Amino acid sequence: MDRPLIERPVGLVLSPRHGRRTAWATLAVAVLLLHGLGVVWLQEALGGWGSGSSPVVRRMDVAFVQPLAPAAPPAAAREPPAPRPSRPARAAGPAEPASAPKLAEPVPDPVPEPALAPLAPAATAAAPEATAAPVAELAQASAPAAAATAAANAASATTAAAFEWPPSTRLTYTLAGNYRGEVQGSGRVQWVRDGSRYQVHLDVFIGPEFAPLMSRRMTSDGELGPGGLVPQRYEETTKVAFQSPRRASVQFTPGMATLANGSTRDVPATVQDTASQFVQLTWLFTTQPELLAVGRTVEVPLALPRRTDRWLYDVIAQERLATPVGDVDTFHLKPRRAEQRPRGELSAEVWFAPTLQYLPVRIRIQQDADTYVDLMMDAAPLQAAPERPR
């Protein structure tokens, strides 16, 4: 006689041992589901993205061969020299020289706003041709004043070395976080330069890098200008386990950014993207170290895949962090927040180290006390060999 498919309720046929196995299996599934929810939160939290098209930017290859040891920060450069053209040279759209970032009065943090008004172009610095004539007239009218100016310039030259863009650099991070349970992974920032051309790569992996639950690869591609980085294209690719990749991009032309949905926004000459902003801040602090002082505020206009924002970073503290290269003094920057924060608002805090070429040794993205991801430098930065004269 054939057995029935179900003789009695399942719970009555399981032994206590089998019951414990089932309980452990159920718990494991629940943990995976919670981590899956964490991945979804991270996927939404780290920026907007859509289906998009295949990546256009081809990443430049470079060998990172020498560790960067802590050293005293270089003297500030007053006038960065024009970078040498890359090989092969790539035409860059004309970009107006940008003025130094201005200090802003306290305003609500714009990071979580879904839509903001277009950015107005920033005021440009006076052209050299416009100032040459008055300077020449003053020099002719007052020889003693001209001599004093020359002496001051000579004294300044002895204390302020000419700015040189650093060689290609790679930083690696350990990622730790929490969303209804621990989230772990890794991160990587790469600064790659070839003459006047640059790329910044920011990669984040949730889970093991060889088989992550979620990963995001961000690339900024552009040119070096008198005001720092001049992005021309930004791309990001997000992959979630068992799902098709999602892509988004932002294209830049002088005074304008084309977002992922095809809409355009007016932007200032100093506009940055998600990846380039960290290197732009490094450039600002290297050339204008007075900006990196507790109590100061630095503004960074951003063009993100879905909107344009003005990020206001307050320098809130000077902190010493334990790192693989020893204790490192850093400046802690924190975005300004609104008093009444919308639900789900994110903030990204950054710790910059003057003795490590003002590189970001820690980055923390936080929604609330129990929902965050924290990237901490886990090894000495590696750099490429110095560029040979051409």
C-alpha positions in Angstrom: 0.0 0.0 0.0 1.4 3.4 -1.0 2.4 5.9 1.7 0.4 9.1 1.8 2.5 12.2 0.8 2.0 13.7 4.3 1.3 11.3 7.1 1.1 13.9 9.9 2.1 17.5 10.6 5.7 18.1 9.9 6.4 19.3 13.4 5.3 15.9 14.8 7.7 13.9 12.7 10.9 15.9 13.5 13.2 14.7 16.2 14.6 17.3 18.6 17.9 17.1 16.8 16.1 17.8 13.4 14.2 20.5 15.0 17.4 22.3 16.1 18.8 21.9 12.6 15.6 23.5 11.2 15.8 26.3 13.7 19.5 27.0 12.7 18.6 26.9 9.0 15.7 29.3 9.6 18.0 31.6 11.5 20.6 31.5 8.7 18.0 32.4 6.1 16.8 35.3 8.3 20.4 36.6 8.7 20.9 36.4 4.9 17.6 38.3 4.4 18.6 41.0 6.8 22.0 41.3 5.1 20.1 41.5 1.8 18.1 44.3 3.2 21.3 46.0 4.2 22.6 45.6 0.7 19.4 47.2 -0.7 19.9 50.1 1.8 23.5 50.5 0.8 22.5 50.3 -2.9 20.1 53.2 -2.4 22.2 55.1 0.1 25.4 55.4 -1.9 23.8 57.5 -4.7 21.3 57.5 -7.5 21.7 55.2 -10.5 19.7 53.8 -13.4 20.0 51.2 -16.1 22.1 53.4 -18.3 24.4 52.2 -21.1 27.8 50.4 -21.1 30.8 52.2 -19.6 32.5 54.6 -22.0 35.6 55.5 -20.0 38.4 53.1 -20.2 40.4 52.9 -17.0 44.1 53.8 -17.3 46.5 51.2 -16.0 49.3 52.0 -13.7 51.7 50.1 -11.4 51.8 51.1 -7.8 55.3 50.3 -6.5 56.3 52.3 -3.5 54.6 52.9 -0.2 53.9 56.5 1.0 55.5 57.2 4.4 54.1 60.0 6.6 56.0 63.3 6.1 55.6 66.9 6.9 53.1 68.5 4.5 54.7 70.6 1.7 54.7 74.3 1.7 51.7 75.8 0.0 52.1 76.7 -3.7 50.8 80.0 -4.8 50.5 79.4 -8.5 50.3 75.8 -9.8 52.3 75.4 -13.1 50.4 74.3 -16.2 50.5 70.5 -16.4 52.3 68.8 -19.3 50.1 67.5 -22.1 49.4 63.7 -21.9 50.3 61.2 -24.5 48.2 60.9 -26.5 46.9 64.4 -25.9 43.2 64.6 -25.5 41.3 67.8 -26.2 39.7 69.3 -23.1 36.8 71.7 -23.2 37.8 75.3 -22.1 37.4 75.8 -18.4 37.5 79.1 -16.7 39.9 79.4 -13.8 38.1 79.0 -10.6 38.2 81.2 -7.5 39.1 79.7 -4.2 36.0 78.2 -2.4 34.2 80.8 -0.4 33.1 80.5 3.2 29.4 80.2 3.5 26.9 81.2 6.2 25.2 78.2 8.0 22.5 76.8 5.8 20.6 73.5 5.8 22.6 70.5 4.6 21.6 69.9 0.9 22.8 66.3 0.7 19.3 64.6 1.3 17.2 66.9 -0.8 15.7 65.1 -3.8 15.8 68.1 -6.1 17.6 71.4 -5.8 17.7 74.6 -7.8 20.4 74.7 -10.6 23.8 75.8 -9.5 24.7 79.3 -10.7 28.1 79.6 -12.4 30.8 80.8 -9.9 32.5 84.1 -10.4 35.7 83.7 -12.3 39.1 85.1 -11.4 40.4 88.1 -13.2 42.2 87.3 -16.4 46.0 87.9 -16.5 45.6 90.2 -19.5 43.2 92.4 -17.5 45.6 92.9 -14.6 48.9 93.2 -16.5 48.4 96.8 -17.7 47.6 98.3 -14.2 50.5 96.4 -12.6 52.9 97.8 -15.3 51.6 101.4 -14.8 52.1 101.1 -11.0 55.6 99.7 -11.5 56.6 102.6 -13.7 55.0 105.2 -11.4 56.7 103.9 -8.2 60.1 102.1 -8.5 60.4 101.7 -4.7 57.0 99.9 -4.6 58.1 97.6 -7.4 61.3 96.8 -5.6 59.4 96.0 -2.4 57.0 93.8 -4.3 59.9 91.9 -5.9 61.6 91.4 -2.5 58.3 90.1 -1.1 57.9 87.7 -4.0 61.5 86.4 -3.5 60.9 85.9 0.2 57.7 84.0 -0.6 59.5 81.8 -3.1 61.8 80.6 -0.4 59.0 79.3 1.8 56.4 78.2 -0.8 57.5 75.4 -3.2 55.9 75.2 -6.6 52.9 72.9 -6.5 53.4 69.5 -8.3 50.6 67.0 -8.9 51.5 63.9 -6.9 52.1 60.6 -8.8 49.4 58.1 -9.2 48.2 56.8 -5.8 46.1 54.0 -4.4 44.5 53.7 -1.0 42.8 50.6 0.3 40.2 50.5 3.1 38.4 48.0 5.3 34.7 48.5 5.3 32.7 47.9 8.5 29.1 48.9 9.0 25.7 48.1 10.5 22.2 47.6 9.2 20.2 45.3 11.5 23.4 43.4 11.8 27.1 43.8 10.8 28.1 44.6 7.2 31.7 44.0 6.1 33.6 44.6 3.0 36.4 46.7 1.5 37.0 49.8 -0.5 39.7 51.3 -2.8 40.5 54.9 -4.0 42.9 55.3 -7.0 44.2 58.6 -8.3 45.8 58.1 -11.8 47.5 60.8 -13.8 49.0 61.0 -17.2 50.3 64.5 -18.0 47.2 66.8 -18.0 44.8 63.9 -17.9 43.5 62.3 -14.7 41.2 59.6 -13.5 39.8 59.0 -10.0 38.4 55.5 -9.2 36.3 54.8 -6.1 35.4 51.1 -5.6 33.2 49.7 -2.8 32.6 46.0 -2.1 30.1 44.6 0.4 31.2 41.1 1.1 34.4 39.5 -0.3 35.8 41.3 -3.3 36.0 38.2 -5.5 32.2 37.5 -4.9 30.6 40.5 -3.4 26.9 40.8 -2.4 27.0 44.3 -3.8 29.7 46.4 -5.5 29.9 49.9 -6.9 32.6 51.1 -9.2 32.8 54.9 -9.7 35.1 56.7 -12.2 35.8 60.4 -12.8 37.7 61.2 -16.0 38.9 64.7 -16.9 41.7 67.2 -17.2 43.9 69.2 -14.7 43.2 72.9 -14.7 44.3 76.0 -12.8 41.4 75.4 -10.4 42.1 71.8 -9.7 40.2 68.9 -11.4 38.0 69.6 -14.4 35.7 66.5 -14.8 34.6 65.6 -18.3 32.7 62.4 -17.6 31.6 60.5 -14.5 30.4 56.8 -14.6 29.3 54.4 -11.9 28.3 50.7 -12.2 26.4 49.0 -9.4 26.2 45.2 -9.2 24.0 43.3 -6.8 24.2 39.5 -6.6 22.0 37.7 -9.1 21.0 41.0 -10.7 22.0 42.8 -13.9 24.5 45.7 -13.5 23.0 49.2 -13.2 24.8 52.1 -14.7 24.6 55.9 -14.6 26.8 58.7 -15.9 27.2 62.5 -15.9 28.8 64.4 -18.7 30.4 67.8 -18.3 30.9 70.7 -20.7 31.9 74.2 -19.7 29.2 75.6 -17.4 26.9 72.7 -17.8 26.3 69.1 -16.6 24.1 66.5 -18.3 22.7 64.2 -15.7 21.8 60.5 -16.0 18.2 61.2 -17.1 19.4 63.5 -19.9 18.5 66.8 -18.1 21.0 69.6 -18.0 22.0 71.9 -15.1 24.1 75.0 -15.0 27.2 74.5 -12.9 30.2 76.6 -11.8 33.7 76.0 -13.1 34.7 74.3 -9.8 31.9 71.6 -10.0 33.0 68.1 -9.1 31.4 64.6 -9.2 31.0 61.8 -6.6 34.5 60.4 -7.1 36.6 63.6 -7.9 35.4 65.6 -4.9 37.8 63.8 -2.5 40.9 64.5 -4.7 39.7 68.1 -5.3 39.6 68.6 -1.5 43.1 67.2 -1.3 44.3 69.7 -3.9 42.6 72.5 -2.1 44.2 71.7 1.2 47.6 71.2 -0.4 47.5 74.6 -2.2 45.6 76.5 0.5 46.3 74.8 3.9 44.7 77.7 5.8 41.3 76.2 4.7 42.0 73.1 6.8 41.5 74.7 10.2 39.0 73.9 12.9 36.0 76.3 12.5 36.4 76.8 8.8 33.9 75.7 6.1 34.7 74.5 2.6 32.1 74.4 -0.2 32.2 71.8 -3.0 29.6 72.1 -5.8 28.6 68.6 -6.9 26.9 67.2 -10.0 25.4 63.8 -9.0 23.6 61.4 -11.4 20.2 62.7 -10.4 20.7 66.2 -9.0 23.2 69.1 -8.4 24.1 70.0 -4.8 26.3 72.3 -2.9 28.1 70.4 -0.1 29.3 72.5 2.8 32.0 70.7 4.8 32.7 72.1 8.3 36.1 71.4 9.8 34.9 70.3 13.2 38.0 68.8 14.9 41.6 67.7 14.7 41.9 64.0 15.6 44.6 61.4 15.9 43.8 58.0 14.2 45.5 54.7 14.7 46.5 53.4 11.2 48.8 50.7 9.8 51.5 53.4 9.3 51.2 54.6 13.0 49.1 57.2 14.7 48.2 59.9 12.1 46.9 63.4 12.9 43.8 64.2 10.8 41.2 66.9 10.3 37.7 65.8 10.6 35.2 67.3 8.1 31.5 66.9 8.4 28.7 68.0 6.1 26.4 70.6 7.5 23.0 69.3 8.4 19.5 70.8 8.7 18.1 71.1 12.2 15.1 69.0 11.2 16.5 66.2 9.1 14.3 64.4 6.7 13.9 60.7 7.4 16.6 58.6 5.7 19.1 61.5 5.3 22.7 60.4 4.8 25.9 62.2 5.8 29.4 61.5 4.6 32.2 62.5 7.0 35.9 62.5 5.9 39.2 62.5 7.8 42.1 64.1 5.9 45.8 63.5 6.9 48.2 66.4 6.1 51.2 64.1 6.7 49.9 61.7 4.1 49.6 64.3 1.3 46.2 65.3 2.6 44.7 62.0 1.6 41.4 60.8 3.1 42.3 58.0 5.5 38.7 57.5 6.8 35.3 58.0 5.2 32.0 57.4 7.1 28.6 57.3 5.5 25.8 57.4 8.1 22.1 57.5 8.2 21.7 57.2 12.0 23.5 55.8 15.0 22.6 52.2 14.0 22.8 52.5 10.2 26.2 53.3 8.7 29.2 52.2 6.7 32.8 53.1 7.7 35.8 53.0 5.4 39.2 53.0 7.3 42.6 52.9 5.6 44.1 49.4 6.1 47.6 49.8 4.6 50.1 52.4 3.7 49.1 54.2 0.4 51.0 53.0 -2.6 52.2 55.3 -5.4 53.6 54.9 -8.9 57.2 55.7 -9.7 57.7 59.5 -10.3 57.0 60.6 -13.8 60.1 60.9 -16.0 60.8 64.2 -17.8 59.6 64.2 -21.4 
